[in-house]
Amino acid sequence: MTSSKSTSFFAPAASALLLALAMPGLVGCWPLLFIALVPLLWAARTLPSTVQSGCMGMSSGLLYHLSLLYWIVIVLEHYGGLHASVAIIVLVLLAVYMSAYTAFFCMILNRLTTRPESGKGLSVSVLLIAPVVWVGLDVARGWLFSGIPWMDLGYGLHREPLLIQTADLGGHHLITFFIVQINTLIYWFIDRIFSAAKAPKRQYLLAVMVCLSLYCAGGYSMVRYRQVVSEAAAAEQITALAVQGNVDQSEKWSPALKVETIDRYLSLSAKAFQSENKISLVVWPETALPFYPHREPLISRVKAFAKEKQTYLLTGAPYFTITLQEQKAAAEQFNDTLRPVEYFNSALMYDRTGQLNGRYNKQHLVPFGEYVPLSDYLWFIRPLVELVGDFSPGNSFEPLNADTIKAGVLICFESIFPNIARRETAAGANLLVSMTNDAWYGKSSAPHHSWAMTIMRAVENRRSIVRAANTGISGFIAPTGAISSESGLFTAEALTDTVALMTEKTVFVQGGYWFGTFCLTLTGLFLWSHAWMERRRRRELKRKQEVLRQQRAAEA
């Protein structure tokens, strides 16, 4: 009993601490990712009941996610206007929800793997079950309730491009799969060393096969890295400019300061042109224009700049459309409803003549940031969206054209969803542009998380990424995931770099993105198969007991 109590306490704390130290933002010691789950795996298997295993997983997940998501308090209290106690409650509730998936993982692992009392030791099947279940639950978390796929384990390797090239096969979920599998392999070998039971030779053979598959994945990653570097060098090159305005969030929407904001962006951009004349694309951050462009005379200065410098300018701005009477009548005919005015978080492309050349509307809006789900019931969250309005989602993945550039746009939160960048690439984008305003996060780990997740989109799709953030991190990412240049946090900067326009459609884009869904489906099959075998075992046990009872009755 004492052993179970110590296991329930120390194992979850150890894994939570190792994961917190491994992830970017606080320490970022990425090698810890390959051992961080070992205590959790050990405890999940050795605890005597599935419920205990789940509680242990919940406590580990809660400790980890509180350290990962602490910045929520900064957002809600400082910028949302909520009391600190309410902000902390929201943080805890979100951390509990995220931790539920760790609890499910531990419960499933405890249920499906061999326990010590069976006398057989740990089955080698855990080398497949653990990574499949972990990735399957990551996929579920990224889909349910609009999705919160924040910092899956694979993102922790974002600064190690030689280790993440397999993402062009199965996305960041495949990187996570390998991380969990390495953790499980280490635990399995430790279990074999200290286990009194002798494992069959075929189990060691399967373990060796897993080691070989990991070796092949590492070899692929190294070879593919060099190959993509060569392909990018041979591709068409353009020079781009990413401008980081560093506009204070508390002043961003002040009508009295909008002239100063435009002056800042124009000044930073103009200085960049002094040292580099042939800039094909200028990128300003999300809502860099603190006004509706088609109602504001200041937009003429932005247009004049694009025309003077003979460049394309892509900037974030709020935008609205008014429903015409004919559209309203058509909607009523089909018993549909249209909002008379729709507001969008948009990216606007101005061409070399200063004319609006294209518009992208953000599709995946931030819950409680750009709209309030169930707002009639969650009235106390309303202060979060008062400054930015209640936005409508866009619905187009078509890239914005700028001569030979076909830019797929990711606005803020969208960079954490692989499917948006993938569909834009499939639609013909040869460059990805990420524009964001991460000022909400303050000087926390969140901007580093956002940057890490954006990097993985470059590898999955084999596209260069230009990223402009209001307060950082801005920069350029090569199709290999290597960082060409990056800014600091809360500094005003203008970064220029040469980027490759690649057109390759990766395995991930064409079908590899189903890998995560496959793991989720396989998890369901594991559970169904286990339940079926359990029912069969119970029926067989009941049959034997009945035969034994009849034999005893006959003897009597």
LOBA-525208 format. One line per 5 residues: number of its first residue (from 0); for each residue z, x, y negated of C-alpha. Coordinates in steps of 0.5 Angstrom, whole numbers, plus 2048, in hexadecimal, padded with zeros to 3 digits. Example, Ala and Ser with C-alpha at 12.3 -4.5 7.8 and 13.67 -1.06 7.14 Angstrom:
BEGIN
0	810/819/809 | 80E/81B/802
REM end
This chain:
BEGIN
0	800/800/800 | 802/806/7FB | 7FB/809/7FD | 7F7/802/7FB | 7FB/802/7F5
5	7FA/809/7F3 | 7F2/808/7F4 | 7F2/802/7F0 | 7F5/805/7EA | 7F2/80C/7EA
10	7EB/80B/7ED | 7E9/806/7E8 | 7EC/80A/7E2 | 7E8/811/7E5 | 7E1/80E/7E5
15	7E2/80A/7DE | 7E4/811/7DB | 7DF/815/7DE | 7D9/810/7DC | 7DC/80F/7D5
20	7DC/817/7D5 | 7D5/817/7D8 | 7D1/812/7D3 | 7CE/814/7CC | 7D2/813/7C6
25	7D9/815/7C8 | 7D8/81C/7CC | 7D2/81B/7CF | 7D3/81F/7D5 | 7CD/81D/7DA
30	7CF/821/7E0 | 7D5/81C/7E1 | 7D0/817/7E3 | 7CF/819/7E9 | 7D6/819/7EC
35	7D9/814/7E7 | 7D9/80E/7EC | 7DC/812/7F2 | 7E3/80F/7F1 | 7E0/808/7F0
40	7DC/809/7F6 | 7E2/80B/7FA | 7E7/806/7F8 | 7E2/800/7F8 | 7E1/802/800
45	7E8/804/802 | 7EC/7FE/7FE | 7EE/7F9/804 | 7EB/7F3/801 | 7E5/7F1/7FD
50	7E9/7ED/7F8 | 7ED/7F4/7F6 | 7E7/7F8/7F6 | 7E4/7F3/7F1 | 7EA/7F3/7ED
55	7EA/7FB/7ED | 7E2/7FB/7EB | 7E4/7F6/7E5 | 7EA/7FB/7E3 | 7E5/801/7E3
60	7DF/7FD/7DF | 7E4/7FA/7DA | 7E7/801/7D8 | 7E0/804/7D8 | 7DC/7FF/7D4
65	7E2/7FF/7CF | 7E0/806/7CE | 7D9/804/7CE | 7D9/7FE/7C9 | 7DF/800/7C4
70	7DA/800/7BF | 7D9/7F8/7BF | 7E0/7F8/7BB | 7DD/7FC/7B6 | 7D7/7F7/7B5
75	7DB/7F0/7B6 | 7E0/7F3/7B1 | 7DD/7F7/7AC | 7D6/7F3/7AB | 7D8/7EC/7AF
80	7DE/7EB/7AA | 7E2/7E9/7B0 | 7E9/7EB/7B1 | 7EB/7F1/7B5 | 7EF/7ED/7BA
85	7E9/7E8/7BB | 7E4/7EE/7BC | 7E8/7F2/7C1 | 7E8/7EB/7C5 | 7E1/7EB/7C5
90	7E1/7F2/7C7 | 7E5/7F1/7CD | 7E1/7EB/7CF | 7DB/7EE/7CF | 7DE/7F4/7D3
95	7E1/7EF/7D8 | 7DA/7EC/7D9 | 7D7/7F3/7DA | 7DC/7F5/7DE | 7DB/7EF/7E3
100	7D5/7F3/7E5 | 7D9/7F9/7E7 | 7DD/7F4/7EB | 7D8/7F1/7EF | 7D5/7F8/7F1
105	7DC/7FA/7F4 | 7DD/7F3/7F7 | 7D6/7F3/7FA | 7D6/7FB/7FC | 7DD/7F9/800
110	7DA/7F3/803 | 7D4/7F7/806 | 7D6/7FE/808 | 7DA/800/80E | 7E2/800/80D
115	7E6/806/80F | 7EA/801/814 | 7E3/800/818 | 7E4/807/81B | 7DD/809/819
120	7DE/80C/812 | 7D9/80B/80C | 7D2/808/80E | 7CC/80C/80B | 7C9/806/809
125	7CE/806/803 | 7C9/80B/801 | 7C4/805/800 | 7C9/800/7FF | 7CC/803/7F9
130	7C6/804/7F4 | 7C3/7FE/7F6 | 7C9/7FA/7F4 | 7CA/7FD/7EE | 7C3/7FD/7EB
135	7C2/7F6/7ED | 7C9/7F4/7E9 | 7C6/7F8/7E3 | 7C0/7F4/7E4 | 7C4/7ED/7E4
140	7C8/7EF/7DE | 7C2/7F1/7DA | 7BF/7EA/7DB | 7C5/7E5/7DB | 7C7/7E2/7D4
145	7C1/7E5/7D1 | 7C3/7EC/7D4 | 7C8/7F2/7D2 | 7C4/7F8/7D5 | 7C9/7FC/7D1
150	7C9/804/7D4 | 7C7/803/7DB | 7C9/80A/7DE | 7C2/80D/7DE | 7C2/80D/7D7
155	7C8/812/7D7 | 7C2/817/7D9 | 7BE/816/7D3 | 7BE/81D/7D0 | 7BC/820/7D7
160	7B5/81F/7D7 | 7B4/823/7DD | 7B8/81E/7E1 | 7B5/817/7DF | 7AE/817/7E0
165	7AE/813/7E6 | 7B0/80D/7E1 | 7A8/80D/7E0 | 7A8/80A/7E8 | 7AE/805/7E8
170	7B1/805/7E1 | 7B8/807/7DF | 7BB/803/7E4 | 7B8/808/7E9 | 7BC/80E/7E6
175	7C2/80A/7E6 | 7C0/809/7EE | 7C0/810/7EF | 7C6/812/7EB | 7CA/80D/7EF
180	7C7/80F/7F5 | 7C9/816/7F4 | 7D0/814/7F3 | 7D0/810/7F9 | 7CD/816/7FD
185	7D3/81B/7FA | 7D8/815/7FC | 7D5/815/803 | 7D5/81C/805 | 7DD/81C/802
190	7DE/816/807 | 7DB/81A/80D | 7DF/820/80C | 7E5/81D/80C | 7E4/817/811
195	7E7/818/818 | 7E1/814/81A | 7DB/817/81C | 7D4/815/81A | 7CE/814/81E
200	7C9/819/81D | 7C4/814/81A | 7C9/813/814 | 7C8/81A/812 | 7C0/819/813
205	7C0/813/80E | 7C5/817/809 | 7C0/81D/80A | 7BA/818/808 | 7BE/816/802
210	7BF/81D/800 | 7B7/81E/801 | 7B5/818/7FD | 7BA/81A/7F7 | 7B7/821/7F8
215	7B0/81E/7F7 | 7B2/81A/7F1 | 7B4/820/7EE | 7AE/824/7EF | 7AA/81E/7ED
220	7AD/81E/7E6 | 7AC/826/7E5 | 7A5/825/7E7 | 7A4/81F/7E3 | 7A7/822/7DD
225	7A2/828/7DD | 79C/823/7DE | 79E/81E/7D8 | 79F/824/7D3 | 798/826/7D5
230	795/81F/7D4 | 799/81E/7CE | 796/824/7CB | 78F/822/7CD | 790/81B/7CA
235	78E/819/7C3 | 793/81B/7BE | 795/818/7B7 | 79B/81A/7B2 | 7A0/815/7B1
240	7A6/814/7AC | 7AC/811/7AE | 7B1/80F/7A8 | 7B8/80E/7A8 | 7BB/80B/7A2
245	7C2/80B/7A3 | 7C3/805/79F | 7CA/802/79F | 7CB/7FC/7A3 | 7D0/7F9/79E
250	7CA/7FA/799 | 7C4/7F9/79D | 7C3/7F1/79B | 7C5/7F2/794 | 7C0/7EF/78F
255	7C2/7F4/78A | 7C1/7FA/78E | 7BA/7F8/791 | 7B6/7FC/78C | 7BB/802/78E
260	7B9/801/795 | 7B2/801/794 | 7B2/807/790 | 7B6/80B/795 | 7B1/80A/79B
265	7AB/80B/796 | 7AE/811/794 | 7B0/814/79B | 7A9/812/79D | 7A6/816/797
270	7A9/81C/798 | 7A7/81C/79F | 7A0/81C/79D | 7A1/822/798 | 7A1/826/79F
275	79D/822/7A3 | 797/81F/7A0 | 793/81C/7A7 | 799/817/7A9 | 796/811/7AD
280	79C/80D/7AE | 7A2/80C/7A9 | 7A8/808/7AD | 7AD/805/7A9 | 7B3/802/7AD
285	7B5/7FB/7AE | 7B6/7F6/7A8 | 7B4/7FC/7A4 | 7B2/7F7/79F | 7B8/7F3/79D
290	7B4/7ED/79B | 7AE/7E9/79D | 7A8/7ED/79B | 7A3/7E7/79A | 7A8/7E4/795
295	7AA/7EB/791 | 7A6/7EF/78C | 7A9/7F5/78E | 7A5/7F5/794 | 79F/7F7/790
300	7A2/7FE/78F | 7A2/7FF/797 | 79B/7FD/797 | 799/801/792 | 79C/807/795
305	799/806/79C | 792/806/798 | 794/80C/794 | 795/810/79A | 790/80D/79E
310	795/80C/7A4 | 797/806/7A8 | 79E/804/7A7 | 7A2/800/7AC | 7A9/7FD/7A9
315	7AE/7F8/7AB | 7AF/7F2/7A7 | 7B2/7EB/7A7 | 7AC/7E6/7A8 | 7AB/7DE/7A8
320	7A6/7D9/7A9 | 7A5/7D2/7A7 | 7A3/7CD/7AC | 79D/7C9/7A9 | 79C/7C2/7A9
325	797/7C2/7AE | 79B/7C6/7B3 | 7A1/7C2/7B2 | 79C/7BC/7B4 | 79A/7BF/7BA
330	7A0/7C1/7BC | 7A3/7BA/7BC | 79D/7B7/7C0 | 79F/7BB/7C6 | 7A7/7B9/7C4
335	7A8/7C1/7C2 | 7AC/7C3/7BC | 7AB/7C8/7B7 | 7AF/7CB/7B2 | 7AD/7CA/7AB
340	7AE/7D1/7A9 | 7AF/7D7/7AF | 7B2/7DE/7AD | 7B0/7E4/7B1 | 7B3/7EB/7B1
345	7AC/7EE/7B0 | 7A8/7F5/7B0 | 7A2/7F5/7AB | 79C/7FA/7AC | 799/7FB/7A5
350	792/7FF/7A5 | 78F/804/7A1 | 78D/7FF/79C | 794/7FC/79B | 792/7F6/79F
355	796/7F3/7A4 | 793/7F5/7AB | 797/7F2/7B0 | 79E/7EF/7B1 | 7A3/7EF/7B7
360	7A9/7EA/7B8 | 7AF/7ED/7BC | 7AF/7E9/7C2 | 7B6/7EB/7C5 | 7BB/7E9/7C0
365	7C2/7EB/7C0 | 7C7/7E6/7C2 | 7CD/7E5/7BC | 7C9/7EA/7B8 | 7C2/7E6/7B7
370	7C4/7DF/7B9 | 7CA/7DC/7BC | 7C9/7D9/7C3 | 7CD/7D2/7C3 | 7CE/7D3/7BC
375	7D1/7CC/7BC | 7D7/7CE/7C0 | 7D8/7D5/7BE | 7D8/7D4/7B6 | 7DD/7DA/7B5
380	7D7/7DF/7B7 | 7D3/7DC/7B1 | 7D5/7E2/7AC | 7D1/7E7/7B1 | 7CA/7E3/7AF
385	7CB/7E1/7A8 | 7C8/7E7/7A5 | 7C2/7E7/7A9 | 7C1/7E0/7AB | 7BF/7DC/7B1
390	7B9/7E0/7B4 | 7B4/7DD/7B8 | 7B1/7E1/7BE | 7AA/7E4/7BE | 7A5/7E3/7C4
395	7A0/7E8/7C4 | 79F/7EF/7C7 | 799/7F1/7C4 | 799/7F8/7C1 | 798/7F9/7B9
400	791/7FD/7B8 | 791/803/7B3 | 78A/806/7B4 | 78B/809/7BB | 792/808/7BB
405	794/802/7BF | 79C/801/7BE | 7A1/7FD/7C2 | 7A7/7FB/7BE | 7AE/7FB/7C0
410	7B3/7F8/7BB | 7BA/7FA/7BC | 7BD/7F7/7C2 | 7B6/7F7/7C5 | 7B6/7FE/7C7
415	7BB/7FD/7CD | 7B7/7F8/7D0 | 7B2/7FB/7D4 | 7AD/7F5/7D5 | 7AB/7F5/7CE
420	7A9/7FC/7CD | 7A5/7FB/7D4 | 7A2/7F5/7D2 | 79F/7F8/7CC | 79D/7FE/7CF
425	799/7FA/7D4 | 796/7F6/7CE | 793/7FD/7CC | 798/800/7C8 | 797/808/7C7
430	79D/809/7C3 | 7A4/806/7C3 | 7A8/805/7BC | 7AF/803/7BC | 7B2/801/7B6
435	7BA/7FF/7B5 | 7BF/7FE/7B0 | 7C5/802/7B4 | 7CA/802/7AE | 7CE/7FC/7B1
440	7D1/801/7B6 | 7D4/806/7B1 | 7D5/80D/7B4 | 7D6/80B/7BB | 7D3/80C/7C1
445	7CE/806/7C1 | 7C9/80A/7BD | 7C9/80F/7C2 | 7C8/80A/7C8 | 7C2/806/7C4
450	7BF/80D/7C4 | 7C0/80E/7CB | 7BD/808/7CD | 7B7/809/7C9 | 7B5/80F/7CC
455	7B5/80C/7D3 | 7AF/807/7D0 | 7AB/80E/7CF | 7AB/810/7D6 | 7AA/809/7D9
460	7A4/808/7D5 | 7A2/80F/7D4 | 7A1/80E/7CC | 7A3/812/7C6 | 7A9/80E/7C2
465	7AA/80E/7BB | 7B1/80C/7B9 | 7B3/80A/7B2 | 7BA/808/7B1 | 7BE/806/7AB
470	7C4/80B/7AC | 7C1/80E/7B2 | 7C0/810/7B7 | 7B8/811/7B5 | 7B3/816/7B8
475	7AD/817/7BD | 7AD/817/7C4 | 7A8/81A/7C9 | 7A5/816/7CF | 7A9/81A/7D3
480	7AF/818/7D0 | 7B0/81F/7CC | 7B3/81E/7C5 | 7AE/821/7C0 | 7B3/820/7BA
485	7B9/81C/7B8 | 7BD/81A/7B2 | 7C4/81A/7B1 | 7C9/814/7B0 | 7C9/811/7A9
490	7C5/816/7A6 | 7BE/814/7A2 | 7B9/818/7A5 | 7B1/818/7A6 | 7AF/81B/7AC
495	7A7/81D/7AE | 7A5/81F/7B5 | 79E/81E/7B9 | 79E/819/7BE | 799/818/7C4
500	796/812/7C5 | 795/811/7CD | 792/80B/7D0 | 794/80C/7D8 | 797/806/7DB
505	79D/809/7DF | 79F/806/7E6 | 7A5/803/7E2 | 7A1/7FF/7DE | 79C/7FD/7E3
510	7A1/7FA/7E8 | 7A7/7FF/7E9 | 7AB/7FB/7E4 | 7AD/7F6/7EA | 7B1/7FC/7ED
515	7B7/7F9/7EA | 7B6/7F2/7EC | 7B4/7F5/7F3 | 7BB/7F8/7F3 | 7BE/7F1/7F1
520	7BA/7ED/7F6 | 7BD/7F2/7FC | 7C4/7F1/7F9 | 7C3/7EA/7FB | 7C0/7EC/802
525	7C6/7F0/803 | 7CB/7EB/802 | 7C7/7E6/806 | 7C6/7EA/80C | 7CE/7EC/80C
530	7D0/7E5/80B | 7CB/7E3/811 | 7CE/7E8/815 | 7D5/7E6/814 | 7D3/7DF/816
535	7D0/7E2/81C | 7D6/7E6/81E | 7DB/7E1/81C | 7D7/7DC/821 | 7D7/7E1/826
540	7DE/7E2/826 | 7E0/7DB/826 | 7DB/7DA/82C | 7DF/7E0/830 | 7E6/7DD/82E
545	7E3/7D6/831 | 7E1/7DA/837 | 7E8/7DD/838 | 7EB/7D7/837 | 7E7/7D3/83C
550	7E9/7D9/841 | 7F0/7D9/840 | 7F0/7D1/841 | 7EC/7D2/847 | 7F1/7D7/84A
555	7F7/7D2/848
REM end
